[in-house]
Amino acid sequence: MAQPTDLTGMLTEGLFQPTQQALPSSLEQVSMRLAQSAGTGLRRGIGAMTGADTRTNQEAARASMQGLDINNPAHQPKILEIVRKYAPEREAAMVAQFAQQGRVRAKEGQKLAAKASLIDATKTAITQKYGEKRKDLLALADQGMSLQEVDSFAKIDANDRYKVVGNNVLDVTTGEYLSPPKGAGKEGYTVQKFYDPEKGANVVQFLDKSDPSIVLREEIDTKDAGRQSATLLKLQAGNLDKSNEAGKQAIEANSVANRLEKAAAEGMTGGVIAQGREFIKSIIGSEDEVTLLLKAADRLRVSRAVANLPVGPASDKDVALVLGGELPATANPKTVAQYVRGIAKLAKAERDFYSTQNAWLDTYKGDIGGFSSYLEKEQLEKQLGHSSIVAAEKRLAEVNYDPAALAFFEQKFGFDYMDAKQKLDRANKTLATLKREDF
């Protein structure tokens, strides 16, 4: 919306300003101008002595316009009244201008209302899906994230929701550690104890009473605690900490990216305010926060999760921007916003890497064997499953994988097709041999 404008100068010198006079070309014209100027002084002097209003229309309009704002609908009737009195020939133009402003305001109001309605609908869906306690997810909706984006930060599957960490249970949807209340079973929990031949120990489980398939907490019986692998617990606890930290960074970076994108959009129409690092600083306001954000980018470039990202058409452009190196000082606001969005996506990939590794360890009783093959399989299937790659594969088959065609493929898509197919085949064979292809 246009910035507030004081009409005193604009209208009195626009609507009420006489047509600019040409420069005097003779002594006679100069004399007439001087006489007019003297007449103005005389008129004002007489007005001062008699109390009469001897102002010109322009002077009277200037006084009437004091404090009025052309962009304020509440002021516009008064403005039209002044125009009608002192410059009636301009009234129609002013009415048309106010009508145009009204249409712009209505359109902007509709956009804001639609955005607010979308946010409300997203928050309602979040509450229905995750419960009223998920304040963190509701805050993401307030920042403008879609339900799909919010879902990417929340694991709601019953098998993923609760993670055993030592003698505690973490509810990953709330970030809270749970302990069974006294008299468990009377307050929504049930307890069962049984001998687990695979663990070779007695196991105590706390189950959700409303859904016994949800294990809220599981413990090895105290006398058998020594059988549990301290190394495995340490690894999973460390993975969980890394996953949570990466998830937090993803949320924070996405929040900053949303603000940067909004500022970039406004800046492109109202004048670019800064570039590169200075643009980030102008939005989040702290040099320390900017430094931490860029350090996160440096760390994520060498994260284990990066090795598991697809390349070629399936790769993400925002992520590629971060992996390309440091943010250029001359980067425009739009590029800066994309860069920070890439940081958020890399942090999410790191979060998923560690949470997936813990799920693998849970499923296969602490045996990490086959995990790297599983990650490679996931990466290559996404990479080779892109629509443009599938179409190119057909053309390669038609020419019987001619070396020149394969070279052209590698140049165009950025990876060796035959090597990728061999790696995928090897990963599938490894998982089949370990009987872990259905993870």
C-alpha positions as a Markdown table, in Angstrom:
| # | Residue | x | y | z |
|---|---|---|---|---|
| 1 | Met | 0.0 | 0.0 | 0.0 |
| 2 | Ala | 1.2 | 3.5 | -0.7 |
| 3 | Gln | 2.9 | 5.5 | 2.1 |
| 4 | Pro | 0.8 | 8.2 | 3.8 |
| 5 | Thr | 1.0 | 11.5 | 1.9 |
| 6 | Asp | 0.5 | 15.0 | 3.2 |
| 7 | Leu | -1.9 | 16.7 | 0.8 |
| 8 | Thr | -0.9 | 20.2 | 1.9 |
| 9 | Gly | 1.9 | 20.4 | -0.6 |
| 10 | Met | 0.7 | 18.1 | -3.3 |
| 11 | Leu | -2.9 | 19.4 | -3.7 |
| 12 | Thr | -2.3 | 23.1 | -3.1 |
| 13 | Glu | 0.6 | 23.1 | -5.4 |
| 14 | Gly | -1.0 | 20.7 | -7.9 |
| 15 | Leu | -4.8 | 21.1 | -7.9 |
| 16 | Phe | -4.7 | 24.7 | -6.8 |
| 17 | Gln | -1.5 | 25.9 | -8.4 |
| 18 | Pro | -2.1 | 28.3 | -11.3 |
| 19 | Thr | -0.6 | 27.4 | -14.6 |
| 20 | Gln | 3.1 | 28.2 | -14.6 |
| 21 | Gln | 3.8 | 31.6 | -16.2 |
| 22 | Ala | 6.3 | 32.1 | -18.8 |
| 23 | Leu | 9.4 | 34.1 | -18.0 |
| 24 | Pro | 8.8 | 37.8 | -18.6 |
| 25 | Ser | 10.2 | 38.9 | -22.0 |
| 26 | Ser | 9.8 | 42.7 | -21.7 |
| 27 | Leu | 10.2 | 45.5 | -19.2 |
| 28 | Glu | 6.4 | 45.9 | -19.3 |
| 29 | Gln | 5.8 | 42.3 | -18.1 |
| 30 | Val | 8.4 | 42.6 | -15.4 |
| 31 | Ser | 6.6 | 45.8 | -14.1 |
| 32 | Met | 3.3 | 43.9 | -14.1 |
| 33 | Arg | 4.8 | 41.0 | -12.1 |
| 34 | Leu | 6.2 | 43.5 | -9.5 |
| 35 | Ala | 2.8 | 45.2 | -9.2 |
| 36 | Gln | 1.1 | 41.9 | -8.7 |
| 37 | Ser | 3.6 | 41.0 | -6.0 |
| 38 | Ala | 3.1 | 44.3 | -4.3 |
| 39 | Gly | -0.7 | 43.8 | -4.5 |
| 40 | Thr | -0.4 | 40.5 | -2.7 |
| 41 | Gly | 1.5 | 42.2 | 0.2 |
| 42 | Leu | -1.0 | 45.0 | 0.3 |
| 43 | Arg | -3.9 | 42.5 | 0.3 |
| 44 | Arg | -2.4 | 40.7 | 3.2 |
| 45 | Gly | -1.8 | 43.9 | 5.1 |
| 46 | Ile | -5.4 | 45.0 | 4.7 |
| 47 | Gly | -6.7 | 41.6 | 5.8 |
| 48 | Ala | -4.5 | 41.8 | 8.9 |
| 49 | Met | -5.9 | 45.3 | 9.8 |
| 50 | Thr | -9.5 | 44.6 | 9.1 |
| 51 | Gly | -9.9 | 40.9 | 10.1 |
| 52 | Ala | -11.2 | 40.1 | 6.6 |
| 53 | Asp | -10.2 | 36.8 | 4.9 |
| 54 | Thr | -8.2 | 38.1 | 1.9 |
| 55 | Arg | -6.4 | 34.8 | 1.1 |
| 56 | Thr | -6.4 | 33.4 | -2.3 |
| 57 | Asn | -8.0 | 30.0 | -3.0 |
| 58 | Gln | -4.6 | 28.4 | -3.0 |
| 59 | Glu | -3.8 | 29.9 | 0.4 |
| 60 | Ala | -7.2 | 29.0 | 1.9 |
| 61 | Ala | -6.9 | 25.4 | 0.5 |
| 62 | Arg | -3.4 | 25.1 | 2.0 |
| 63 | Ala | -4.7 | 25.9 | 5.4 |
| 64 | Ser | -7.7 | 23.6 | 5.1 |
| 65 | Met | -5.5 | 20.7 | 4.0 |
| 66 | Gln | -3.3 | 20.7 | 7.1 |
| 67 | Gly | -3.1 | 17.2 | 8.6 |
| 68 | Leu | -5.1 | 15.5 | 5.9 |
| 69 | Asp | -3.8 | 12.2 | 4.3 |
| 70 | Ile | -4.8 | 11.3 | 0.8 |
| 71 | Asn | -4.5 | 7.6 | 1.7 |
| 72 | Asn | -6.8 | 7.7 | 4.7 |
| 73 | Pro | -10.4 | 6.9 | 3.7 |
| 74 | Ala | -11.7 | 8.8 | 6.8 |
| 75 | His | -10.1 | 12.0 | 5.4 |
| 76 | Gln | -11.2 | 11.7 | 1.9 |
| 77 | Pro | -14.8 | 13.2 | 2.3 |
| 78 | Lys | -13.2 | 16.4 | 3.8 |
| 79 | Ile | -10.6 | 16.5 | 0.9 |
| 80 | Leu | -13.4 | 16.3 | -1.7 |
| 81 | Glu | -15.2 | 19.0 | 0.1 |
| 82 | Ile | -12.2 | 21.3 | -0.1 |
| 83 | Val | -11.6 | 20.4 | -3.8 |
| 84 | Arg | -15.2 | 21.0 | -4.6 |
| 85 | Lys | -15.0 | 24.5 | -2.9 |
| 86 | Tyr | -11.7 | 25.7 | -4.3 |
| 87 | Ala | -11.1 | 23.7 | -7.5 |
| 88 | Pro | -14.5 | 22.2 | -8.6 |
| 89 | Glu | -13.0 | 21.3 | -12.0 |
| 90 | Arg | -10.7 | 18.8 | -10.3 |
| 91 | Glu | -13.4 | 17.0 | -8.3 |
| 92 | Ala | -14.1 | 14.3 | -10.9 |
| 93 | Ala | -10.4 | 13.4 | -11.1 |
| 94 | Met | -10.1 | 13.2 | -7.4 |
| 95 | Val | -13.2 | 11.0 | -7.0 |
| 96 | Ala | -11.7 | 8.6 | -9.6 |
| 97 | Gln | -8.4 | 8.6 | -7.8 |
| 98 | Phe | -10.1 | 7.7 | -4.4 |
| 99 | Ala | -12.1 | 5.0 | -6.1 |
| 100 | Gln | -8.9 | 3.4 | -7.5 |
| 101 | Gln | -7.4 | 3.6 | -4.0 |
| 102 | Gly | -10.5 | 1.9 | -2.6 |
| 103 | Arg | -10.2 | -0.9 | -5.1 |
| 104 | Val | -6.5 | -1.4 | -4.2 |
| 105 | Arg | -7.3 | -1.5 | -0.5 |
| 106 | Ala | -10.2 | -3.9 | -1.0 |
| 107 | Lys | -7.9 | -6.2 | -3.0 |
| 108 | Glu | -5.2 | -6.1 | -0.4 |
| 109 | Gly | -7.8 | -6.7 | 2.3 |
| 110 | Gln | -9.0 | -9.8 | 0.4 |
| 111 | Lys | -5.4 | -11.1 | 0.2 |
| 112 | Leu | -4.9 | -10.6 | 3.9 |
| 113 | Ala | -8.3 | -12.2 | 4.7 |
| 114 | Ala | -7.5 | -15.1 | 2.5 |
| 115 | Lys | -4.1 | -15.6 | 4.1 |
| 116 | Ala | -5.6 | -15.4 | 7.6 |
| 117 | Ser | -8.3 | -17.8 | 6.6 |
| 118 | Leu | -5.7 | -20.2 | 5.3 |
| 119 | Ile | -3.6 | -20.0 | 8.5 |
| 120 | Asp | -6.8 | -20.6 | 10.6 |
| 121 | Ala | -7.7 | -23.6 | 8.5 |
| 122 | Thr | -4.1 | -25.0 | 8.7 |
| 123 | Lys | -4.1 | -24.5 | 12.5 |
| 124 | Thr | -7.5 | -26.2 | 12.8 |
| 125 | Ala | -6.1 | -29.2 | 10.7 |
| 126 | Ile | -3.0 | -29.3 | 12.9 |
| 127 | Thr | -5.1 | -29.3 | 16.1 |
| 128 | Gln | -7.2 | -32.1 | 14.7 |
| 129 | Lys | -4.2 | -34.1 | 13.6 |
| 130 | Tyr | -1.8 | -33.6 | 16.4 |
| 131 | Gly | -3.8 | -32.3 | 19.4 |
| 132 | Glu | -3.9 | -28.9 | 21.1 |
| 133 | Lys | -0.6 | -29.2 | 22.8 |
| 134 | Arg | 1.5 | -28.9 | 19.6 |
| 135 | Lys | 2.2 | -25.2 | 20.1 |
| 136 | Asp | 5.4 | -25.5 | 18.1 |
| 137 | Leu | 3.4 | -26.7 | 15.0 |
| 138 | Leu | 0.8 | -24.0 | 15.4 |
| 139 | Ala | 3.6 | -21.4 | 15.5 |
| 140 | Leu | 4.8 | -22.8 | 12.1 |
| 141 | Ala | 1.3 | -22.2 | 10.7 |
| 142 | Asp | 1.4 | -18.6 | 12.0 |
| 143 | Gln | 4.6 | -18.1 | 10.0 |
| 144 | Gly | 2.8 | -19.1 | 6.9 |
| 145 | Met | 3.8 | -22.7 | 6.5 |
| 146 | Ser | 1.4 | -25.1 | 4.7 |
| 147 | Leu | 0.1 | -28.2 | 6.4 |
| 148 | Gln | 2.3 | -30.3 | 4.1 |
| 149 | Glu | 5.4 | -28.3 | 5.3 |
| 150 | Val | 4.3 | -28.7 | 8.9 |
| 151 | Asp | 3.8 | -32.4 | 8.5 |
| 152 | Ser | 7.4 | -32.7 | 7.5 |
| 153 | Phe | 8.4 | -31.7 | 11.0 |
| 154 | Ala | 6.1 | -34.0 | 12.8 |
| 155 | Lys | 6.3 | -37.8 | 13.1 |
| 156 | Ile | 2.9 | -39.1 | 14.1 |
| 157 | Asp | 3.2 | -42.7 | 13.2 |
| 158 | Ala | 2.7 | -44.8 | 16.4 |
| 159 | Asn | 5.9 | -46.7 | 15.8 |
| 160 | Asp | 7.9 | -43.5 | 15.5 |
| 161 | Arg | 6.2 | -41.3 | 18.1 |
| 162 | Tyr | 7.9 | -42.8 | 21.2 |
| 163 | Lys | 11.6 | -43.4 | 21.5 |
| 164 | Val | 13.3 | -45.2 | 24.4 |
| 165 | Val | 16.3 | -43.2 | 25.7 |
| 166 | Gly | 17.9 | -44.9 | 28.6 |
| 167 | Asn | 15.3 | -45.3 | 31.3 |
| 168 | Asn | 13.1 | -42.5 | 29.8 |
| 169 | Val | 10.7 | -42.3 | 26.9 |
| 170 | Leu | 10.7 | -39.3 | 24.6 |
| 171 | Asp | 7.5 | -38.3 | 22.8 |
| 172 | Val | 9.0 | -36.9 | 19.6 |
| 173 | Thr | 5.8 | -35.0 | 18.7 |
| 174 | Thr | 6.1 | -32.8 | 21.9 |
| 175 | Gly | 9.7 | -33.1 | 22.8 |
| 176 | Glu | 8.8 | -34.2 | 26.3 |
| 177 | Tyr | 10.1 | -37.1 | 28.3 |
| 178 | Leu | 7.4 | -39.4 | 29.7 |
| 179 | Ser | 7.4 | -41.4 | 32.9 |
| 180 | Pro | 4.6 | -43.8 | 33.7 |
| 181 | Pro | 2.5 | -42.3 | 36.6 |
| 182 | Lys | 2.0 | -44.1 | 39.9 |
| 183 | Gly | -0.7 | -46.7 | 39.5 |
| 184 | Ala | -0.1 | -47.0 | 35.8 |
| 185 | Gly | -3.1 | -48.6 | 34.2 |
| 186 | Lys | -5.5 | -46.6 | 36.3 |
| 187 | Glu | -4.7 | -43.3 | 34.6 |
| 188 | Gly | -4.5 | -44.4 | 31.0 |
| 189 | Tyr | -1.6 | -46.8 | 30.9 |
| 190 | Thr | -1.3 | -50.6 | 31.1 |
| 191 | Val | 1.8 | -52.5 | 32.1 |
| 192 | Gln | 2.9 | -55.9 | 30.8 |
| 193 | Lys | 6.0 | -58.0 | 31.7 |
| 194 | Phe | 7.2 | -60.9 | 29.6 |
| 195 | Tyr | 10.3 | -62.8 | 28.7 |
| 196 | Asp | 11.8 | -61.7 | 25.3 |
| 197 | Pro | 13.9 | -64.6 | 23.9 |
| 198 | Glu | 15.5 | -62.3 | 21.3 |
| 199 | Lys | 16.7 | -60.0 | 24.1 |
| 200 | Gly | 17.4 | -62.9 | 26.5 |
| 201 | Ala | 15.8 | -60.9 | 29.3 |
| 202 | Asn | 12.6 | -60.0 | 31.0 |
| 203 | Val | 10.9 | -56.9 | 29.5 |
| 204 | Val | 8.6 | -54.4 | 31.1 |
| 205 | Gln | 6.3 | -52.4 | 28.7 |
| 206 | Phe | 4.1 | -49.5 | 29.4 |
| 207 | Leu | 1.3 | -49.4 | 26.8 |
| 208 | Asp | -1.2 | -46.7 | 25.9 |
| 209 | Lys | -4.5 | -48.0 | 27.3 |
| 210 | Ser | -6.6 | -46.6 | 24.5 |
| 211 | Asp | -4.3 | -48.2 | 21.9 |
| 212 | Pro | -2.1 | -51.1 | 23.3 |
| 213 | Ser | -0.1 | -51.2 | 20.1 |
| 214 | Ile | 1.6 | -48.0 | 21.2 |
| 215 | Val | 4.5 | -48.7 | 23.5 |
| 216 | Leu | 5.1 | -45.6 | 25.7 |
| 217 | Arg | 8.0 | -47.1 | 27.5 |
| 218 | Glu | 10.0 | -50.3 | 27.5 |
| 219 | Glu | 12.6 | -51.4 | 30.0 |
| 220 | Ile | 14.8 | -54.4 | 30.5 |
| 221 | Asp | 14.1 | -55.9 | 33.9 |
| 222 | Thr | 16.6 | -54.5 | 36.4 |
| 223 | Lys | 18.4 | -57.7 | 37.0 |
| 224 | Asp | 19.0 | -58.1 | 33.3 |
| 225 | Ala | 20.1 | -54.5 | 32.6 |
| 226 | Gly | 23.7 | -55.6 | 32.2 |
| 227 | Arg | 22.7 | -57.5 | 29.1 |
| 228 | Gln | 21.6 | -54.3 | 27.2 |
| 229 | Ser | 24.3 | -52.7 | 25.1 |
| 230 | Ala | 25.6 | -49.5 | 26.6 |
| 231 | Thr | 27.2 | -48.7 | 23.3 |
| 232 | Leu | 23.9 | -49.0 | 21.4 |
| 233 | Leu | 22.1 | -46.8 | 23.9 |
| 234 | Lys | 24.8 | -44.2 | 23.7 |
| 235 | Leu | 24.7 | -44.3 | 19.9 |
| 236 | Gln | 20.9 | -44.0 | 19.8 |
| 237 | Ala | 20.9 | -41.2 | 22.4 |
| 238 | Gly | 23.5 | -39.3 | 20.4 |
| 239 | Asn | 21.5 | -39.8 | 17.2 |
| 240 | Leu | 18.4 | -38.6 | 19.0 |
| 241 | Asp | 20.2 | -35.4 | 20.2 |
| 242 | Lys | 21.5 | -34.8 | 16.7 |
| 243 | Ser | 18.1 | -35.4 | 15.1 |
| 244 | Asn | 16.4 | -33.0 | 17.5 |
| 245 | Glu | 19.0 | -30.3 | 17.1 |
| 246 | Ala | 18.8 | -30.6 | 13.3 |
| 247 | Gly | 15.0 | -30.5 | 13.4 |
| 248 | Lys | 15.2 | -27.3 | 15.5 |
| 249 | Gln | 17.6 | -25.8 | 13.0 |
| 250 | Ala | 15.3 | -26.7 | 10.2 |
| 251 | Ile | 12.4 | -25.0 | 11.9 |
| 252 | Glu | 14.4 | -21.9 | 12.7 |
| 253 | Ala | 15.9 | -21.6 | 9.2 |
| 254 | Asn | 12.5 | -22.0 | 7.6 |
| 255 | Ser | 11.1 | -19.3 | 9.8 |
| 256 | Val | 14.0 | -17.0 | 8.7 |
| 257 | Ala | 13.5 | -18.0 | 5.1 |
| 258 | Asn | 9.8 | -17.1 | 5.3 |
| 259 | Arg | 10.6 | -13.6 | 6.6 |
| 260 | Leu | 13.4 | -13.2 | 4.0 |
| 261 | Glu | 11.1 | -14.2 | 1.2 |
| 262 | Lys | 8.5 | -11.7 | 2.4 |
| 263 | Ala | 11.0 | -8.9 | 2.7 |
| 264 | Ala | 12.5 | -9.8 | -0.7 |
| 265 | Ala | 9.1 | -9.6 | -2.4 |
| 266 | Glu | 8.4 | -6.2 | -0.7 |
| 267 | Gly | 11.9 | -5.0 | -1.5 |
| 268 | Met | 11.7 | -5.8 | -5.2 |
| 269 | Thr | 8.7 | -3.5 | -5.5 |
| 270 | Gly | 9.8 | -0.8 | -3.0 |
| 271 | Gly | 13.5 | -0.8 | -3.6 |
| 272 | Val | 16.1 | -3.4 | -2.6 |
| 273 | Ile | 17.2 | -2.5 | 0.9 |
| 274 | Ala | 20.4 | -4.7 | 1.2 |
| 275 | Gln | 22.2 | -7.6 | -0.3 |
| 276 | Gly | 23.8 | -10.8 | 0.9 |
| 277 | Arg | 24.6 | -11.1 | 4.6 |
| 278 | Glu | 23.5 | -7.5 | 5.2 |
| 279 | Phe | 20.0 | -8.5 | 4.0 |
| 280 | Ile | 19.8 | -11.4 | 6.5 |
| 281 | Lys | 21.0 | -9.1 | 9.2 |
| 282 | Ser | 18.4 | -6.5 | 8.4 |
| 283 | Ile | 15.7 | -9.1 | 8.8 |
| 284 | Ile | 16.8 | -11.1 | 11.9 |
| 285 | Gly | 18.5 | -8.2 | 13.5 |
| 286 | Ser | 21.5 | -9.9 | 15.2 |
| 287 | Glu | 25.0 | -10.4 | 13.9 |
| 288 | Asp | 25.4 | -13.4 | 16.2 |
| 289 | Glu | 22.3 | -15.1 | 14.7 |
| 290 | Val | 23.6 | -14.4 | 11.2 |
| 291 | Thr | 26.9 | -16.0 | 12.1 |
| 292 | Leu | 25.2 | -19.1 | 13.6 |
| 293 | Leu | 23.1 | -19.4 | 10.5 |
| 294 | Leu | 26.0 | -19.3 | 8.2 |
| 295 | Lys | 28.0 | -21.7 | 10.4 |
| 296 | Ala | 25.1 | -24.1 | 10.2 |
| 297 | Ala | 25.4 | -24.0 | 6.4 |
| 298 | Asp | 29.2 | -24.8 | 6.6 |
| 299 | Arg | 28.5 | -27.7 | 8.9 |
| 300 | Leu | 25.6 | -29.1 | 6.9 |
| 301 | Arg | 27.7 | -29.1 | 3.7 |
| 302 | Val | 29.8 | -31.9 | 5.1 |
| 303 | Ser | 27.0 | -33.6 | 7.0 |
| 304 | Arg | 26.6 | -37.4 | 6.5 |
| 305 | Ala | 23.1 | -36.6 | 5.3 |
| 306 | Val | 24.4 | -34.7 | 2.2 |
| 307 | Ala | 25.9 | -37.9 | 0.8 |
| 308 | Asn | 22.4 | -39.4 | 0.7 |
| 309 | Leu | 20.8 | -36.6 | -1.4 |
| 310 | Pro | 19.9 | -37.3 | -5.0 |
| 311 | Val | 21.6 | -35.5 | -7.8 |
| 312 | Gly | 20.5 | -34.5 | -11.3 |
| 313 | Pro | 16.9 | -33.4 | -11.9 |
| 314 | Ala | 15.8 | -34.8 | -8.6 |
| 315 | Ser | 18.2 | -32.5 | -6.7 |
| 316 | Asp | 16.8 | -29.5 | -4.9 |
| 317 | Lys | 17.9 | -26.1 | -6.3 |
| 318 | Asp | 17.9 | -24.3 | -2.9 |
| 319 | Val | 20.1 | -27.1 | -1.5 |
| 320 | Ala | 22.4 | -26.9 | -4.5 |
| 321 | Leu | 22.8 | -23.1 | -3.7 |
| 322 | Val | 24.1 | -23.9 | -0.2 |
| 323 | Leu | 26.3 | -26.8 | -1.4 |
| 324 | Gly | 27.8 | -24.4 | -4.0 |
| 325 | Gly | 29.7 | -22.6 | -1.2 |
| 326 | Glu | 29.5 | -19.4 | 0.9 |
| 327 | Leu | 26.7 | -16.9 | 0.3 |
| 328 | Pro | 28.0 | -14.2 | -2.1 |
| 329 | Ala | 28.1 | -10.7 | -0.5 |
| 330 | Thr | 26.4 | -9.3 | -3.6 |
| 331 | Ala | 23.6 | -11.9 | -3.6 |
| 332 | Asn | 20.2 | -10.3 | -4.2 |
| 333 | Pro | 17.4 | -10.7 | -1.5 |
| 334 | Lys | 15.6 | -13.4 | -3.5 |
| 335 | Thr | 18.8 | -15.5 | -3.7 |
| 336 | Val | 19.5 | -15.0 | 0.0 |
| 337 | Ala | 16.0 | -16.3 | 0.8 |
| 338 | Gln | 16.6 | -19.4 | -1.4 |
| 339 | Tyr | 20.0 | -19.9 | 0.3 |
| 340 | Val | 18.4 | -19.9 | 3.8 |
| 341 | Arg | 15.6 | -22.2 | 2.6 |
| 342 | Gly | 18.4 | -24.6 | 1.4 |
| 343 | Ile | 19.9 | -24.5 | 4.9 |
| 344 | Ala | 16.5 | -25.5 | 6.3 |
| 345 | Lys | 16.2 | -28.4 | 3.8 |
| 346 | Leu | 19.7 | -29.7 | 4.6 |
| 347 | Ala | 18.9 | -29.5 | 8.3 |
| 348 | Lys | 15.7 | -31.5 | 7.7 |
| 349 | Ala | 17.7 | -34.1 | 5.7 |
| 350 | Glu | 20.2 | -34.4 | 8.6 |
| 351 | Arg | 17.3 | -34.8 | 11.1 |
| 352 | Asp | 15.8 | -37.6 | 8.9 |
| 353 | Phe | 19.2 | -39.3 | 8.6 |
| 354 | Tyr | 19.6 | -39.8 | 12.4 |
| 355 | Ser | 16.0 | -40.6 | 13.1 |
| 356 | Thr | 16.0 | -43.2 | 10.3 |
| 357 | Gln | 19.2 | -44.7 | 11.7 |
| 358 | Asn | 17.7 | -45.0 | 15.1 |
| 359 | Ala | 14.6 | -46.7 | 13.6 |
| 360 | Trp | 16.9 | -49.1 | 11.8 |
| 361 | Leu | 18.7 | -49.9 | 15.0 |
| 362 | Asp | 15.4 | -50.5 | 16.8 |
| 363 | Thr | 14.1 | -52.7 | 14.0 |
| 364 | Tyr | 17.2 | -54.9 | 13.7 |
| 365 | Lys | 18.1 | -55.0 | 17.4 |
| 366 | Gly | 21.1 | -52.8 | 17.2 |
| 367 | Asp | 22.6 | -54.3 | 14.0 |
| 368 | Ile | 23.6 | -51.5 | 11.7 |
| 369 | Gly | 24.4 | -53.8 | 8.8 |
| 370 | Gly | 22.7 | -52.9 | 5.6 |
| 371 | Phe | 21.9 | -49.3 | 6.6 |
| 372 | Ser | 24.2 | -47.6 | 4.2 |
| 373 | Ser | 22.8 | -49.8 | 1.4 |
| 374 | Tyr | 19.3 | -48.8 | 2.4 |
| 375 | Leu | 20.2 | -45.1 | 2.2 |
| 376 | Glu | 21.9 | -45.6 | -1.2 |
| 377 | Lys | 18.8 | -47.5 | -2.5 |
| 378 | Glu | 16.5 | -44.7 | -1.4 |
| 379 | Gln | 18.7 | -42.0 | -3.0 |
| 380 | Leu | 19.2 | -43.8 | -6.3 |
| 381 | Glu | 15.5 | -44.7 | -6.6 |
| 382 | Lys | 14.5 | -41.1 | -6.2 |
| 383 | Gln | 17.3 | -40.0 | -8.6 |
| 384 | Leu | 16.5 | -42.5 | -11.3 |
| 385 | Gly | 12.7 | -42.2 | -10.8 |
| 386 | His | 12.5 | -38.6 | -11.9 |
| 387 | Ser | 10.3 | -38.2 | -15.0 |
| 388 | Ser | 13.0 | -36.7 | -17.2 |
| 389 | Ile | 15.4 | -39.5 | -16.3 |
| 390 | Val | 12.8 | -42.2 | -17.0 |
| 391 | Ala | 12.2 | -40.6 | -20.5 |
| 392 | Ala | 16.0 | -40.5 | -21.1 |
| 393 | Glu | 16.4 | -44.1 | -20.1 |
| 394 | Lys | 14.0 | -45.2 | -22.8 |
| 395 | Arg | 16.1 | -43.3 | -25.4 |
| 396 | Leu | 19.3 | -45.0 | -24.0 |
| 397 | Ala | 17.7 | -48.4 | -24.4 |
| 398 | Glu | 16.6 | -47.6 | -28.0 |
| 399 | Val | 20.3 | -47.0 | -28.9 |
| 400 | Asn | 21.5 | -50.0 | -26.9 |
| 401 | Tyr | 23.3 | -47.8 | -24.4 |
| 402 | Asp | 25.6 | -46.3 | -27.0 |
| 403 | Pro | 28.7 | -44.8 | -25.3 |
| 404 | Ala | 28.2 | -41.5 | -27.0 |
| 405 | Ala | 24.6 | -41.4 | -25.7 |
| 406 | Leu | 25.7 | -42.3 | -22.2 |
| 407 | Ala | 28.3 | -39.5 | -22.3 |
| 408 | Phe | 25.6 | -37.1 | -23.4 |
| 409 | Phe | 23.4 | -38.3 | -20.6 |
| 410 | Glu | 26.1 | -37.7 | -18.0 |
| 411 | Gln | 26.8 | -34.2 | -19.3 |
| 412 | Lys | 23.2 | -33.3 | -19.2 |
| 413 | Phe | 22.1 | -34.8 | -15.9 |
| 414 | Gly | 25.4 | -34.7 | -13.9 |
| 415 | Phe | 25.8 | -38.4 | -13.1 |
| 416 | Asp | 26.9 | -41.7 | -14.7 |
| 417 | Tyr | 23.8 | -43.7 | -15.6 |
| 418 | Met | 25.4 | -47.1 | -15.7 |
| 419 | Asp | 27.2 | -46.6 | -12.5 |
| 420 | Ala | 24.0 | -45.5 | -10.7 |
| 421 | Lys | 22.2 | -48.6 | -12.0 |
| 422 | Gln | 25.0 | -50.9 | -10.8 |
| 423 | Lys | 25.0 | -49.3 | -7.4 |
| 424 | Leu | 21.2 | -49.6 | -7.1 |
| 425 | Asp | 21.4 | -53.3 | -8.1 |
| 426 | Arg | 24.2 | -53.9 | -5.6 |
| 427 | Ala | 22.3 | -52.2 | -2.8 |
| 428 | Asn | 19.1 | -54.3 | -3.5 |
| 429 | Lys | 21.2 | -57.5 | -3.5 |
| 430 | Thr | 22.8 | -56.6 | -0.2 |
| 431 | Leu | 19.5 | -55.9 | 1.5 |
| 432 | Ala | 18.0 | -59.1 | 0.1 |
| 433 | Thr | 20.9 | -61.1 | 1.4 |
| 434 | Leu | 20.4 | -59.6 | 4.8 |
| 435 | Lys | 16.6 | -60.0 | 4.5 |
| 436 | Arg | 16.2 | -56.3 | 5.2 |
| 437 | Glu | 14.7 | -55.2 | 1.9 |
| 438 | Asp | 11.3 | -54.4 | 3.5 |
| 439 | Phe | 12.5 | -51.8 | 6.0 |
